[in-house]
Amino acid sequence: MNEIVMKTPQNIEELRNDLNRIHGKNYILAGGTDFVIKMNKSNIYNGTIIDLTGIHELNYIIKEDNFVKIGANTKIADISENNIVKKYASCVAEAASMVGSVQIRNCATMAGNVANASQAADCIPALVCLGAKVKIMNGKGTFKEENVEEVVLGINKNSLKNNEVIVEILIPIRDNTYKSAFYKIGSRSSVTISKLNMAVNVKIRQVIEEVSVIIGSLGEKAFRSTICEEALINKKINQELFVNFKEKLKHQVDLSIPNRSSKVYKREAILGIADEIIKKLF
């Protein structure tokens, strides 16, 4: 007999107990914006749904222990407008501000964005770019931390076990020699799924001393473009640098989707993204 069981924990202890009692498939619901679509497409008629929305202690954004810490129940709209995030993780705030529509941002969570592991997710490239981690709790109440890029395995695939849930996102705080930026291109200016997105983080003094370039919607998961990073590292800021960087981006598209019909479009689209990110960073 098909049956869906709904659990609505009101605090961390109740969540732990619900995770510990799971037998069979479970689904963690935070904002639910992705899950409703998944239910319809995958014909989900049985399993346990654990709804996190009643756990108010997971709704926070704080600066602590040299991290920006974001609770798993914090809405993407709140993240996009938060001054702590804007100051210490600007590319994350920018990515959050571009997620879907106002209605989606008011419901969706960043932890859910990571766990859903869409190849077109906006928040994942920004988080990976800054070396973010997630704090994970299991049904025994044990906690561990993993890098976001290790949790996201592929299209709608994550590394979480059946009795595990993301409870917090941790973004390292760096000094003011670092700058980050995010931009995306989609089919519409709002309510859009990314056709291509990118996050860049740089440390600049006399030259670019450190760099991270993360591209999304160009494969099964957001990935680090080492050829683009090599084009920027230890270089002085000038027009020649920007031209070379954009050429490497086009080459990255060729390498990533050599036989896809979208290659021609994405070779041009990534140049537009590069222009916007260059304006923000330099």
SEZAMI-838853 format. One line per 5 residues: number of its first residue (from 1); for each residue x, y, z of N, C-alpha, C, CB. Coordinates in steps of 0.05 Angstrom, whole numbers. Glycine has a CB too. Example, Ala and Ser with C-alpha at 12.3 -4.5 7.8 and 13.67 -1.06 7.14 Angstrom:
residues 2
1 = 264 -114 156 246 -90 156 264 -66 156 226 -89 181 | 257 -45 142 273 -21 143 258 1 157 282 -12 114
end
This chain:
residues 282
1 = 17 -24 0 0 0 0 18 25 0 -19 0 25 | 12 43 -18 27 68 -20 18 87 2 24 81 -47 | 38 99 16 31 117 38 53 138 41 27 102 64 | 45 163 43 63 185 49 58 193 78 60 208 29 | 80 193 94 78 201 122 92 228 125 92 180 141
6 = 78 248 137 88 275 140 97 279 169 67 296 132 | 122 287 173 132 294 199 138 324 200 158 278 205 | 131 337 222 134 366 224 149 373 250 107 381 223 | 174 367 252 189 373 277 190 403 282 218 362 275 | 189 410 308 189 438 316 215 447 328 167 442 337
11 = 234 428 331 261 435 341 281 414 332 260 438 372 | 306 419 338 328 401 329 325 373 341 355 412 337 | 317 371 366 314 345 379 292 329 365 308 348 409 | 269 341 359 248 327 345 257 319 317 223 345 343 | 273 336 304 284 328 278 302 304 280 300 352 266
16 = 319 304 300 337 281 304 321 255 308 355 286 328 | 300 257 324 283 233 329 269 224 304 262 240 351 | 260 242 288 246 235 263 266 222 243 234 260 249 | 290 232 242 311 220 225 318 192 235 336 237 224 | 319 189 261 327 163 273 306 141 269 332 167 303
21 = 281 150 264 259 130 262 252 123 233 234 141 275 | 267 135 215 261 131 186 266 102 178 278 150 169 | 246 91 164 249 65 151 240 68 122 232 42 166 | 258 64 104 252 69 76 260 97 67 222 65 71 | 248 106 45 256 131 32 245 155 48 246 132 3
26 = 262 176 50 252 201 62 258 224 44 264 204 90 | 243 245 48 247 270 33 247 293 53 224 274 12 | 268 309 52 270 333 69 258 357 55 300 338 77 | 239 370 69 225 393 57 233 418 73 194 388 57 | 244 437 58 250 463 71 231 484 58 281 471 68
31 = 239 494 35 221 512 21 200 496 4 236 530 2 | 209 473 -7 191 456 -22 187 464 -51 164 456 -9 | 201 485 -60 197 494 -88 206 474 -108 212 520 -92 | 227 458 -101 237 438 -120 222 411 -116 267 433 -116 | 213 407 -91 201 381 -85 174 377 -98 198 377 -55
36 = 158 398 -100 132 396 -113 135 387 -142 117 423 -112 | 155 398 -155 160 390 -183 169 361 -184 182 409 -196 | 187 354 -165 197 327 -164 175 306 -159 219 324 -142 | 156 313 -142 134 295 -136 118 289 -161 115 307 -115 | 113 310 -177 97 307 -201 112 291 -223 88 334 -212
41 = 137 297 -226 153 284 -247 160 255 -240 179 299 -251 | 165 250 -215 175 223 -207 153 205 -195 197 226 -187 | 128 216 -194 105 200 -184 112 189 -156 99 177 -203 | 118 207 -137 124 199 -110 98 194 -95 141 220 -96 | 93 169 -87 68 162 -73 73 150 -45 52 143 -89
46 = 98 146 -38 104 134 -12 130 145 -1 104 104 -13 | 134 142 25 158 151 38 151 171 60 177 165 18 | 172 181 74 168 200 96 178 227 87 183 190 121 | 161 247 90 168 275 85 173 288 112 146 289 69 | 196 299 115 203 314 140 204 344 133 230 305 152
51 = 185 359 144 182 388 138 197 404 159 152 396 137 | 218 418 150 235 434 169 224 461 175 262 437 157 | 203 470 162 195 498 164 187 507 192 172 503 146 | 180 488 210 172 495 237 196 498 256 153 475 248 | 220 492 247 244 493 264 256 521 263 265 471 256
56 = 246 539 279 254 567 278 283 571 286 237 583 296 | 294 552 301 322 555 309 342 551 286 329 536 332 | 332 541 263 348 539 239 345 562 220 342 513 225 | 333 584 230 329 608 214 347 630 225 299 616 213 | 371 633 214 389 654 224 411 659 204 401 645 251
61 = 423 682 206 448 689 192 465 704 213 443 707 166 | 489 692 219 506 704 239 535 703 230 503 690 266 | 551 721 241 580 721 237 592 710 263 591 749 231 | 606 686 261 616 673 284 640 655 277 594 656 297 | 660 656 293 684 638 289 696 641 261 677 609 295
66 = 697 665 251 708 671 225 693 658 202 737 662 224 | 667 654 206 649 643 186 623 660 185 642 614 191 | 611 662 161 583 670 160 568 644 161 577 686 133 | 550 642 181 534 618 185 505 623 179 538 608 214 | 494 606 162 467 609 152 451 583 159 466 614 121
71 = 430 587 175 414 564 182 399 552 159 394 572 204 | 393 526 160 382 512 137 353 521 131 381 482 143 | 340 535 150 313 543 146 311 573 137 297 539 171 | 334 585 132 334 613 124 327 616 95 362 625 129 | 308 634 89 298 637 62 319 652 45 271 653 62
76 = 319 645 19 338 657 1 334 687 -1 335 644 -27 | 309 697 1 304 725 0 318 739 23 274 731 2 | 318 727 47 332 740 70 362 740 66 325 724 96 | 373 718 54 401 717 49 410 739 29 409 689 38 | 394 743 8 400 762 -13 401 791 -2 381 761 -36
81 = 386 796 20 384 823 30 401 828 55 355 830 36 | 414 807 65 428 809 90 455 823 88 432 781 102 | 460 843 105 484 859 104 509 843 110 482 882 122 | 507 823 128 530 806 134 539 790 109 524 786 157 | 519 779 95 525 764 71 536 782 49 500 749 60
86 = 524 805 46 534 824 26 563 833 31 515 849 25 | 570 836 56 597 845 63 618 824 60 597 856 92 | 612 800 69 632 779 70 629 757 49 631 766 97 | 607 756 35 603 736 14 585 748 -8 589 710 27 | 596 768 -21 579 784 -39 569 767 -62 595 807 -50
91 = 585 748 -72 575 732 -95 551 714 -86 597 714 -106 | 550 706 -61 528 690 -51 502 708 -50 534 679 -23 | 505 732 -40 482 751 -40 472 756 -68 490 777 -26 | 491 759 -87 483 764 -115 469 740 -127 508 771 -132 | 479 716 -121 467 692 -132 439 689 -120 484 667 -125
96 = 437 693 -94 411 691 -80 390 710 -92 413 696 -50 | 399 734 -99 381 754 -110 370 747 -138 394 782 -111 | 384 729 -151 376 721 -179 361 695 -180 401 720 -196 | 357 682 -157 342 657 -157 313 661 -164 345 642 -130 | 303 648 -185 275 648 -191 261 675 -190 261 629 -174
101 = 237 674 -178 220 698 -175 220 706 -146 191 692 -184 | 208 729 -140 205 738 -112 190 717 -96 189 765 -111 | 170 705 -107 155 684 -92 172 660 -86 130 675 -109 | 189 652 -105 206 629 -100 227 636 -78 220 620 -126 | 239 660 -80 259 668 -61 248 670 -33 272 694 -69
106 = 222 676 -31 209 678 -4 203 651 8 184 694 -6 | 205 630 -8 199 603 1 224 585 2 178 589 -16 | 241 587 -18 264 569 -21 286 575 -1 275 571 -49 | 303 555 4 325 558 22 351 551 8 322 540 48 | 373 561 17 399 555 5 408 527 11 420 575 15
111 = 401 517 34 408 489 41 393 470 22 400 483 70 | 368 477 16 353 461 -3 364 463 -31 324 470 -4 | 374 486 -39 387 490 -65 411 472 -68 395 519 -68 | 426 469 -46 449 451 -46 440 422 -48 467 456 -22 | 422 414 -30 413 386 -29 400 377 -54 395 382 -5
116 = 385 395 -67 371 387 -92 391 382 -115 352 409 -101 | 414 396 -114 437 390 -132 430 393 -162 448 363 -127 | 414 413 -168 408 418 -197 433 429 -210 385 438 -200 | 438 420 -235 461 430 -250 458 460 -257 464 414 -276 | 433 470 -255 428 498 -261 425 515 -236 403 501 -278
121 = 431 504 -212 427 519 -187 445 544 -187 434 501 -163 | 434 566 -177 450 591 -176 468 593 -151 431 614 -177 | 458 582 -129 473 586 -104 498 568 -103 456 580 -81 | 497 545 -115 519 526 -113 546 537 -123 513 500 -127 | 547 549 -148 573 559 -157 584 581 -138 570 571 -185
126 = 567 598 -127 576 619 -109 587 607 -84 553 638 -103 | 574 587 -73 583 575 -48 610 560 -53 562 555 -37 | 611 545 -74 636 530 -80 659 550 -85 632 513 -105 | 653 572 -98 673 592 -104 686 603 -78 661 615 -119 | 671 605 -57 681 615 -31 690 594 -12 660 632 -18
131 = 690 569 -21 699 547 -4 680 540 18 726 553 7 | 654 544 13 634 539 34 631 510 42 608 550 25 | 623 505 66 617 478 76 588 477 85 636 471 99 | 578 453 89 552 449 102 556 432 127 532 435 82 | 540 438 147 540 423 171 517 403 169 537 441 197
136 = 522 377 173 503 356 169 498 342 196 513 336 148 | 472 336 201 465 321 225 452 295 217 446 337 244 | 457 273 232 444 248 226 424 241 249 464 225 223 | 411 218 246 390 211 265 400 205 293 376 187 255 | 427 202 296 438 197 323 446 223 336 462 179 321
141 = 442 246 322 450 272 332 479 278 329 443 273 361 | 493 263 311 521 268 305 523 288 283 535 241 298 | 542 307 286 546 327 266 573 323 251 545 355 279 | 573 331 226 598 332 211 597 355 191 603 304 196 | 620 363 180 621 384 160 633 373 135 637 408 171
146 = 621 381 112 632 373 86 631 397 67 616 349 74 | 651 398 49 651 419 28 626 416 10 676 418 12 | 615 439 2 592 438 -15 598 422 -41 584 467 -22 | 621 426 -52 628 412 -77 630 382 -73 654 423 -89 | 633 372 -49 634 344 -44 606 333 -39 651 338 -19
151 = 588 350 -30 560 341 -25 545 339 -51 546 361 -6 | 550 357 -70 537 357 -96 552 337 -114 536 385 -109 | 538 315 -121 551 294 -137 545 296 -167 543 267 -127 | 522 305 -174 514 306 -202 486 317 -204 516 279 -215 | 472 313 -226 446 324 -230 426 311 -210 436 319 -259
156 = 416 327 -191 397 319 -171 408 296 -154 371 310 -184 | 434 294 -151 447 274 -134 465 287 -113 463 254 -152 | 461 279 -88 478 289 -67 489 266 -51 463 308 -49 | 508 271 -33 522 251 -17 508 245 9 550 259 -12 | 485 258 15 472 254 40 460 226 43 450 275 44
161 = 464 214 66 452 188 72 422 192 79 467 174 95 | 408 170 80 379 171 84 371 184 110 368 143 83 | 388 183 131 381 194 157 397 220 163 386 174 179 | 406 233 141 422 258 145 408 282 133 449 255 131 | 413 305 145 401 330 136 421 353 139 375 336 151
166 = 421 372 121 437 396 123 424 415 144 441 410 96 | 439 423 164 427 442 184 440 469 183 431 430 211 | 463 472 169 476 498 168 495 500 145 491 503 195 | 498 524 134 518 530 114 539 548 127 505 544 89 | 564 542 122 586 558 134 604 569 111 603 540 153
171 = 606 595 110 622 609 90 646 622 103 605 630 74 | 670 614 96 694 627 108 695 657 103 720 613 98 | 703 671 124 707 700 121 736 706 115 698 715 148 | 740 722 94 767 729 86 770 759 88 773 720 57 | 795 769 86 800 798 90 792 813 65 830 803 96
176 = 795 840 66 784 857 45 801 857 20 781 884 55 | 822 841 18 837 838 -7 823 819 -26 866 828 -2 | 802 805 -16 786 787 -32 761 801 -42 779 761 -16 | 754 795 -67 728 804 -78 716 782 -94 733 829 -97 | 689 780 -93 675 759 -107 651 770 -122 666 737 -89
181 = 643 756 -143 620 765 -160 607 741 -172 629 785 -181 | 581 744 -178 566 723 -191 548 736 -213 548 708 -171 | 545 721 -234 526 730 -255 515 705 -269 539 750 -275 | 491 708 -281 478 686 -295 463 697 -320 460 671 -277 | 458 679 -338 441 684 -361 421 662 -363 458 686 -388
186 = 396 670 -366 374 651 -368 356 659 -391 358 649 -342 | 334 644 -394 315 649 -416 298 674 -412 298 626 -420 | 295 682 -386 280 706 -380 294 721 -358 251 699 -372 | 287 746 -354 301 763 -334 291 756 -306 297 792 -340 | 267 744 -303 257 735 -277 244 708 -280 237 756 -265
191 = 240 695 -258 228 668 -258 244 650 -277 198 668 -265 | 270 650 -276 286 637 -296 304 616 -285 302 657 -311 | 308 595 -300 328 575 -294 353 582 -310 318 546 -300 | 376 581 -297 401 589 -310 407 572 -334 424 588 -291 | 413 585 -357 425 571 -379 456 570 -376 418 584 -406
196 = 466 588 -360 495 590 -355 499 609 -332 510 599 -381 | 517 602 -313 523 620 -292 553 617 -283 505 615 -267 | 563 636 -269 591 635 -261 595 652 -236 609 645 -284 | 613 642 -219 621 657 -195 652 658 -195 611 644 -169 | 662 681 -188 692 685 -187 699 698 -161 702 703 -212
201 = 720 688 -149 731 700 -125 761 705 -129 726 682 -100 | 770 730 -123 798 736 -128 810 750 -103 801 754 -152 | 836 746 -99 851 761 -80 870 779 -95 866 743 -59 | 867 805 -92 883 824 -108 900 842 -91 864 841 -126 | 926 843 -98 944 863 -87 957 877 -111 966 851 -67
206 = 982 872 -115 995 882 -140 986 866 -164 1026 882 -137 | 982 840 -159 972 822 -179 949 805 -167 995 803 -190 | 937 788 -183 917 770 -173 931 746 -159 898 760 -196 | 931 746 -133 947 726 -118 932 699 -115 954 737 -91 | 905 700 -113 889 676 -111 864 680 -128 882 669 -82
211 = 854 658 -139 830 660 -156 815 634 -156 838 667 -185 | 789 636 -157 771 613 -160 750 620 -181 758 605 -132 | 747 604 -201 728 608 -223 710 583 -224 741 613 -250 | 685 586 -217 666 564 -216 643 569 -237 654 560 -188 | 639 550 -254 619 552 -276 596 532 -271 632 549 -304
216 = 572 542 -274 548 524 -271 533 522 -297 530 534 -249 | 516 502 -299 499 497 -323 515 490 -348 482 522 -328 | 539 480 -343 556 472 -366 565 443 -363 581 490 -368 | 551 428 -346 557 400 -341 538 389 -320 586 397 -332 | 544 366 -309 526 354 -290 526 368 -263 533 325 -286
221 = 547 383 -258 549 399 -233 567 422 -238 559 381 -209 | 565 443 -220 583 465 -222 612 456 -218 576 487 -201 | 631 467 -233 658 457 -232 678 481 -233 663 438 -254 | 702 475 -223 724 494 -224 737 493 -251 744 488 -202 | 740 517 -264 754 519 -289 783 526 -284 740 540 -308
226 = 800 506 -285 828 510 -279 842 526 -302 843 483 -275 | 833 522 -326 846 537 -348 840 567 -346 836 526 -376 | 816 574 -336 809 602 -332 824 614 -307 779 605 -329 | 827 597 -287 842 606 -263 871 611 -271 840 585 -241 | 882 594 -287 910 597 -295 914 622 -312 920 573 -311
231 = 893 630 -326 895 655 -342 896 680 -325 871 656 -361 | 887 678 -299 885 701 -282 907 702 -260 858 702 -269 | 915 679 -251 933 678 -228 960 691 -234 937 649 -219 | 969 707 -214 994 722 -215 996 742 -238 1017 702 -218 | 973 751 -247 972 771 -269 965 798 -259 953 761 -291
236 = 975 819 -272 967 846 -267 940 852 -281 988 866 -275 | 925 871 -270 899 877 -281 902 896 -305 881 890 -259 | 895 886 -328 896 903 -352 878 891 -373 925 906 -363 | 874 906 -395 856 897 -416 864 871 -429 853 919 -437 | 890 867 -432 900 842 -444 892 818 -427 931 843 -446
241 = 892 822 -401 884 800 -383 855 793 -388 888 809 -353 | 838 813 -390 810 807 -394 804 793 -421 794 833 -393 | 818 801 -441 815 788 -467 823 759 -466 832 803 -489 | 846 754 -453 855 726 -451 836 709 -434 883 726 -438 | 826 721 -412 807 707 -395 782 699 -411 799 725 -371
246 = 772 716 -427 748 711 -443 753 689 -464 737 736 -456 | 777 689 -475 784 668 -494 785 641 -480 811 674 -507 | 796 640 -456 797 615 -441 769 606 -434 814 619 -416 | 751 624 -428 723 616 -422 710 603 -446 707 641 -413 | 714 614 -470 703 602 -494 715 574 -498 709 620 -519
251 = 741 572 -492 754 546 -495 742 526 -475 784 548 -491 | 736 536 -451 724 518 -431 697 508 -440 721 533 -404 | 681 524 -453 655 515 -464 660 493 -485 640 539 -477 | 680 498 -503 686 478 -523 694 451 -511 709 488 -541 | 709 452 -489 718 427 -476 695 413 -461 740 434 -456
256 = 677 429 -450 656 418 -433 633 406 -449 645 439 -415 | 625 419 -471 602 410 -487 610 409 -517 577 428 -482 | 629 393 -525 639 394 -552 619 387 -573 663 376 -555 | 599 370 -566 580 361 -586 552 370 -581 581 331 -587 | 548 389 -563 521 398 -556 513 421 -575 520 408 -528
261 = 487 421 -583 477 442 -601 478 469 -588 448 435 -609 | 478 470 -561 479 495 -547 507 508 -545 468 492 -519 | 527 494 -556 554 504 -553 558 532 -565 574 485 -567 | 547 537 -589 551 563 -602 539 585 -585 538 563 -630 | 515 580 -575 502 600 -558 518 605 -533 473 591 -551
266 = 527 584 -520 541 587 -494 568 599 -497 543 560 -480 | 581 595 -520 607 608 -525 604 639 -524 619 599 -552 | 582 648 -535 576 677 -535 565 686 -508 557 684 -557 | 547 670 -496 535 678 -471 555 681 -449 514 657 -463 | 575 664 -448 595 665 -427 612 691 -428 613 640 -428
271 = 614 702 -452 628 728 -455 612 750 -442 633 734 -485 | 586 749 -444 569 769 -431 571 767 -401 540 766 -440 | 571 742 -391 575 738 -362 602 748 -353 572 707 -355 | 622 743 -368 649 752 -362 650 782 -360 670 742 -382 | 638 796 -379 637 826 -378 625 836 -352 622 836 -402
276 = 603 824 -344 589 833 -320 606 827 -295 562 819 -317 | 619 805 -294 636 798 -271 661 816 -270 644 768 -271 | 673 821 -293 696 838 -294 689 866 -283 707 840 -323 | 666 876 -291 657 903 -281 654 903 -251 630 911 -294 | 644 881 -240 640 880 -211 666 877 -195 622 857 -204
281 = 685 862 -207 710 856 -192 731 877 -195 720 830 -201 | 733 889 -219 756 905 -226 749 934 -232 772 893 -249
end
